[in-house]
Amino acid sequence: MSLAVEHDELVSFRRDLHRHPEPAWCEFYTTARIVEELEKRDVDEIHYGPEILGSERMNVPDDDELGEWFERAKAAGAREEILAELEGGYTGAVAVVRRGEGPVVGLRVDIDALPIQEADADHAPADAAEPFRSENEGWMHACGHDAHATFGLGAIDEVLDSDFEGTLKVFFQPGEEQIVGGEPMANSELIADVEYLIAAHVGLDHPTGEVVAGVDGFLAVSHFRAEFSGEPAHAGGHPEEGKNSVQAMAAAIQNLYAIPRHHDGATRVNAGLVGGGTATNIIPEESFIEGEVRGETTDLMEFMDGKAETVLRSAADMHEVEVETERLGRAPSATSDQELVDVVADVADGVSGVESVPVRDELGGSEDATFLMQAVQNNGGYATYVGIGTDHPGGHHTSTFDVDEESLDIGVEVLSKAVLEAAKRRP
């Protein structure tokens, strides 16, 4: 199968997105560019705006932050009539190709970026003849989601150039890094009739030329923010009059890490971001913890989540302060179905440039594609999460991460062939 889309086109699109990384619910430029490209193609439906999200969104930035990213996208050249439909942070898109009778096959790719300052030397995006390093300082596509969006667009081109019979739905999902986009997208009506779902990720410590047909080992996860509120006082003159929120925060952190492990499987807890207080001579009135709990299964994550809630409230009670907790994002665990894993393994083995096809691998992290996977599986369909290997000079979520652009072609061909093969079957 020779690709209908040229390698240079894939590279150009990926580099454009790489220059304009955006956080969760602020992917205005990214979504607008995807929609612009979809409008050039013979797709039957392009969905974007609130209609693609079937439930409330978590952890939406405030109006000022949304407005800043909205204006930045406009200044970068995103079309205003598309941006108008995204206002308020309703980012992401779904493309639908209908070609007669046949199964409904879904492909999920994510589109958001990370709060990382991109390297500006000894780094291909900065050193290329035409540099494509991030223009949004402090943000970077350090996990390959620019490549993922390119996979989605390229796969559409291949399906349109084939004898495909059925329906293809490509979900360009926002907000994966904060695990907030998968759940509302999985609750939309657009996922309801999908019989096969393929999700994809580049890299995952696999080299260019290696394709993992079925990734497992997803840790279910819940992100939380706890805000402690006490009473200030002079730390020297009247310390007894204060109610120290930082003491409560410190007690909570210590006891979060003391939550017992569980014999049913792996569990994790981390207080990743903490702060509080205003000056050295003031009893701290306010403090906060942003953290997460994970579990090998959704039940284990919920066990940890319940224990964490108890710890936070107990620490507040101990030090006579108040605490409010908010869930910032979450994702369940999931397992790739062997029926679809076999399809991916079979087609990948015949793709030019693919040298190795491990059938299974463990992720050891979390991903909210699991919401879409479970939505399909709960309706009687099959899902798999595919790893498209790529040589990258820095690890995921580092300032020197980059994608070997030869893997763009491999990803497009593997994913499009898997869609075509799945369309010949029904659950």
C-alpha positions in Angstrom: 0.0 0.0 0.0 1.6 3.2 -1.1 0.4 6.2 0.9 -2.1 8.6 -0.8 -0.7 11.4 1.4 2.9 12.6 0.7 5.4 12.3 3.5 6.2 16.1 3.2 2.5 16.9 3.8 2.5 14.9 7.0 5.7 16.5 8.1 4.4 20.0 7.3 1.2 19.5 9.2 2.9 18.0 12.2 5.5 20.8 12.4 2.8 23.5 12.2 1.1 21.9 15.2 4.4 21.6 16.9 5.0 25.3 16.6 1.6 26.0 18.3 1.3 23.8 21.4 -1.7 24.5 23.6 -3.0 23.1 26.9 -6.3 21.3 27.7 -9.4 23.2 26.7 -7.3 25.8 25.0 -6.4 23.9 21.8 -8.0 26.6 19.7 -5.4 26.9 17.0 -4.9 23.1 16.9 -8.6 22.4 16.5 -9.1 25.1 13.9 -6.2 23.8 11.8 -7.6 20.3 12.0 -11.0 21.5 10.9 -9.5 23.5 8.1 -7.7 20.4 6.8 -10.8 18.3 7.1 -12.8 20.8 5.0 -10.4 20.2 2.2 -11.2 16.5 2.2 -14.3 14.5 1.1 -15.4 13.7 4.6 -19.2 13.6 5.2 -19.4 15.2 8.6 -17.1 17.5 10.7 -18.2 18.0 14.3 -16.7 20.5 16.7 -17.8 22.7 19.5 -20.0 21.7 22.4 -21.8 19.0 20.5 -18.8 16.6 20.6 -18.7 16.6 24.4 -21.5 14.7 26.1 -21.0 15.6 29.7 -19.5 18.4 31.8 -15.9 19.3 31.5 -13.4 19.2 34.5 -10.7 21.6 35.2 -11.6 24.2 32.6 -9.3 27.3 32.8 -10.8 30.6 33.8 -12.1 33.1 31.3 -8.9 35.2 31.3 -6.8 32.2 30.4 -9.2 30.9 27.8 -9.3 34.4 26.3 -5.6 34.7 26.1 -5.2 31.4 24.2 -8.2 32.3 22.0 -6.5 35.5 21.0 -3.2 33.8 20.5 -4.8 31.3 18.1 -6.4 34.2 16.2 -3.1 36.0 15.9 -1.5 32.8 14.7 -3.9 32.7 11.8 -6.7 30.4 12.9 -10.0 31.1 11.0 -12.3 33.2 13.1 -15.5 31.5 12.1 -14.1 28.2 13.3 -12.8 29.7 16.5 -16.2 31.2 17.2 -17.6 27.6 17.7 -14.8 26.8 20.1 -15.2 29.8 22.4 -15.3 28.9 26.0 -12.8 26.0 25.6 -15.0 23.6 23.6 -12.0 22.2 21.7 -11.5 19.0 19.7 -13.2 17.6 16.6 -14.7 14.5 15.2 -14.5 13.6 11.5 -17.0 11.1 10.0 -16.5 9.3 6.7 -19.5 7.3 5.6 -19.1 4.8 2.8 -22.1 2.5 2.7 -22.9 -0.5 4.7 -20.3 -1.9 7.1 -19.1 -1.6 10.7 -18.4 1.7 12.4 -14.7 2.0 13.1 -13.3 4.7 15.4 -9.8 6.1 15.6 -8.9 8.2 18.7 -5.9 10.6 18.7 -5.2 13.4 21.2 -4.1 16.9 20.5 -3.0 18.8 23.6 0.5 19.8 24.9 2.5 20.1 28.1 3.7 23.0 30.3 7.4 22.5 29.4 10.0 25.0 28.1 11.3 23.5 24.8 15.0 23.2 24.3 16.5 25.9 22.0 19.8 24.2 21.1 20.9 20.7 20.1 17.3 20.0 19.4 16.0 19.3 15.9 12.9 21.6 16.0 15.2 24.5 17.0 18.1 23.6 14.7 16.2 22.7 11.5 16.8 24.7 8.3 13.3 26.0 8.9 12.9 25.8 12.7 9.6 24.6 14.1 10.3 25.0 17.9 7.4 26.1 20.0 6.3 29.7 19.6 4.2 29.5 22.8 7.0 29.8 25.3 6.6 27.5 28.3 4.5 25.0 26.3 5.7 22.1 24.2 4.5 19.1 22.3 6.7 16.9 24.5 4.6 13.7 24.2 4.0 13.5 20.5 0.4 14.6 20.3 1.3 16.7 17.2 2.2 13.4 15.6 -1.0 11.8 16.8 -3.2 14.5 15.2 -1.2 13.9 12.0 -1.9 10.1 12.2 -5.6 10.9 12.3 -5.5 13.2 9.3 -3.3 10.9 7.3 -5.5 7.8 8.1 -8.5 9.7 6.8 -6.6 10.3 3.5 -5.8 6.6 3.2 -9.4 5.5 3.9 -10.7 8.0 1.4 -8.3 6.6 -1.2 -9.4 3.0 -0.6 -12.4 0.7 -1.2 -13.5 1.1 2.4 -17.0 0.1 3.2 -18.5 1.2 6.4 -18.1 4.3 8.6 -14.9 5.8 10.0 -15.0 8.2 12.9 -11.8 10.0 13.9 -11.9 11.5 17.4 -9.4 14.4 17.8 -9.5 14.5 21.6 -8.6 17.5 23.7 -7.2 17.5 27.2 -5.4 14.1 27.6 -2.5 15.4 29.6 -4.8 16.6 32.3 -7.1 13.5 31.8 -10.1 15.7 31.2 -11.1 15.3 27.6 -11.7 11.5 27.3 -14.7 11.3 29.6 -16.9 14.0 28.0 -16.0 12.8 24.5 -16.9 9.2 25.5 -20.2 10.4 26.8 -21.2 12.0 23.4 -23.6 10.4 21.0 -20.9 10.1 18.4 -19.2 7.2 20.2 -22.4 5.2 20.7 -22.4 3.2 17.5 -18.7 2.6 17.3 -18.0 -1.2 17.0 -14.2 -1.1 16.8 -12.0 1.6 18.4 -8.3 2.0 17.8 -6.3 4.5 20.0 -2.7 5.3 19.2 0.4 6.8 20.8 3.8 7.4 19.4 7.0 6.3 21.2 6.4 4.7 24.6 10.1 3.7 24.6 9.7 1.7 21.4 12.0 2.6 18.5 11.1 3.6 15.0 10.0 0.4 13.2 8.4 -1.2 16.2 4.6 -1.4 16.5 2.8 -2.7 19.7 -0.5 -4.1 18.6 -2.1 -4.0 22.1 -1.0 -1.8 25.0 -2.3 -2.7 28.5 -1.3 -1.8 32.0 -3.2 1.4 32.2 -3.3 2.7 35.8 -6.7 4.2 36.7 -6.1 7.7 38.0 -7.8 10.6 39.8 -6.3 14.1 40.1 -7.4 16.3 43.0 -6.8 19.7 44.5 -7.3 20.3 48.2 -7.5 23.9 49.5 -7.0 24.4 53.3 -8.4 27.6 54.9 -7.4 28.6 58.4 -7.0 31.9 60.3 -4.0 34.2 60.2 -2.2 35.6 63.3 1.2 37.1 64.2 3.6 34.2 64.4 5.6 35.9 67.2 3.1 37.8 69.2 -0.1 35.7 69.1 0.5 32.3 67.4 -2.2 30.8 69.6 -4.8 32.9 67.8 -4.0 31.4 64.4 -5.2 28.3 62.7 -2.3 27.0 60.6 -3.4 25.7 57.2 0.2 24.7 56.3 0.3 22.4 59.4 -2.8 20.7 58.1 -1.3 20.5 54.6 1.9 19.0 55.9 0.0 16.4 58.0 -2.0 15.5 55.0 1.0 15.1 52.8 2.7 12.8 55.3 -0.4 10.7 55.7 -1.2 10.5 52.0 2.1 8.6 51.6 1.1 6.4 54.5 -2.0 5.0 52.8 -1.6 1.2 52.9 -0.8 -0.6 49.7 -3.4 -3.1 48.5 -2.9 -6.8 48.0 -5.1 -6.8 44.8 -2.6 -4.8 42.8 -0.4 -1.8 42.3 -1.4 1.6 43.9 0.2 5.0 43.7 -0.1 8.4 45.5 1.7 11.6 44.8 1.4 15.2 46.2 3.0 16.8 43.2 2.3 20.5 43.7 1.9 22.2 47.1 2.0 25.7 48.5 0.8 28.1 51.0 1.4 31.0 53.3 2.3 34.7 52.7 5.2 35.6 54.9 7.6 34.2 57.5 5.9 36.0 60.4 2.3 35.2 59.6 0.5 32.0 60.6 -0.5 30.7 57.1 -4.2 31.1 56.4 -4.3 29.3 53.1 -2.5 26.4 51.5 -3.1 23.7 48.9 -2.2 20.3 47.6 -2.5 19.2 44.0 -2.0 15.4 43.8 -3.1 12.2 42.3 -3.9 8.6 43.2 -3.6 5.7 40.8 -4.5 2.0 40.9 -3.9 -1.0 38.7 -7.7 -1.3 38.4 -10.4 1.3 38.6 -11.5 -0.3 41.9 -8.0 0.1 43.3 -7.9 3.8 42.2 -11.3 4.4 43.9 -9.9 2.7 47.1 -7.0 5.1 47.1 -9.2 8.1 46.3 -11.5 7.3 49.2 -8.5 7.0 51.6 -7.0 10.2 50.3 -10.3 12.0 51.0 -10.3 10.7 54.5 -6.7 11.8 55.0 -7.3 15.3 53.8 -10.4 15.9 56.0 -8.7 14.3 59.0 -5.7 16.6 58.7 -8.0 19.6 58.4 -9.9 18.5 61.5 -6.7 17.9 63.5 -5.6 21.5 62.9 -9.1 23.1 63.1 -9.1 24.4 59.6 -11.4 23.9 56.6 -10.6 21.9 53.5 -12.4 21.8 50.1 -11.4 19.1 47.6 -12.0 19.1 43.9 -11.5 16.4 41.3 -9.4 17.9 38.5 -9.4 14.8 36.1 -9.7 11.1 36.1 -9.5 8.0 33.9 -10.3 4.3 34.4 -8.1 1.3 33.6 -8.7 -0.6 30.4 -7.5 -3.7 28.5 -7.0 -4.1 24.8 -9.2 -6.8 23.2 -7.3 -9.7 21.6 -9.7 -9.7 18.6 -8.6 -6.3 17.6 -5.0 -6.7 18.7 -4.7 -9.6 16.2 -6.0 -7.3 13.4 -3.3 -4.7 14.2 -0.6 -7.2 14.5 -1.5 -8.8 11.2 -1.5 -5.6 9.2 1.5 -4.1 10.9 3.6 -7.0 10.0 3.3 -6.1 6.3 4.0 -2.4 6.5 7.1 -1.0 5.0 9.6 0.1 7.7 8.1 -2.1 10.4 10.7 -4.5 11.8 9.1 -5.8 15.0 5.5 -6.2 16.2 5.2 -7.0 19.9 1.7 -8.2 20.5 1.4 -6.8 24.0 3.2 -4.3 26.3 2.5 -2.6 29.6 2.0 1.2 29.7 2.6 1.6 33.4 0.9 5.0 33.3 -2.5 6.5 32.7 -4.5 7.6 29.7 -8.0 8.8 29.3 -8.5 7.0 26.0 -9.6 4.3 28.4 -13.0 6.1 28.7 -13.6 5.7 24.9 -12.3 2.2 25.0 -14.7 1.2 27.7 -17.6 3.0 26.0 -17.1 0.8 23.0 -16.5 -2.4 24.9 -19.5 -1.8 27.1 -21.6 -1.6 24.0 -20.3 -5.0 22.8 -17.5 -3.8 20.6 -13.7 -4.1 20.7 -10.9 -1.7 21.4 -7.1 -1.6 21.3 -4.4 0.9 22.1 -1.6 0.8 19.6 2.0 1.9 20.2 3.8 3.4 17.1 7.5 3.3 17.9 9.7 6.4 17.3 13.3 7.2 18.0 13.3 10.2 20.3 16.4 12.0 21.7 14.7 12.9 25.0 12.2 11.0 27.1 8.5 11.8 27.0 7.7 15.0 28.9 11.2 16.4 28.6 12.4 19.6 26.9 14.3 17.6 24.2 11.6 15.2 23.2 11.1 15.0 19.4 9.5 12.5 17.0 11.4 10.7 14.2 9.3 11.9 11.3 9.8 8.6 9.5 7.4 7.1 12.0 4.6 9.4 10.7 4.3 7.3 7.5 4.4 4.1 9.5 1.7 5.2 11.9 -0.6 6.4 9.1 -0.2 3.1 7.2 -0.6 0.8 10.2 -3.6 2.7 11.5 -5.4 3.0 8.2 -4.8 -0.6 7.3 -6.1 -1.6 10.7 -9.3 0.4 10.0 -9.7 -1.2 6.6 -9.3 -4.7 8.0 -11.6 -4.1 10.9 -14.3 -2.9 8.5 -14.3 -6.3 7.0 -15.4 -7.8 10.3 -18.1 -7.4 12.8 -18.1 -8.1 16.6 
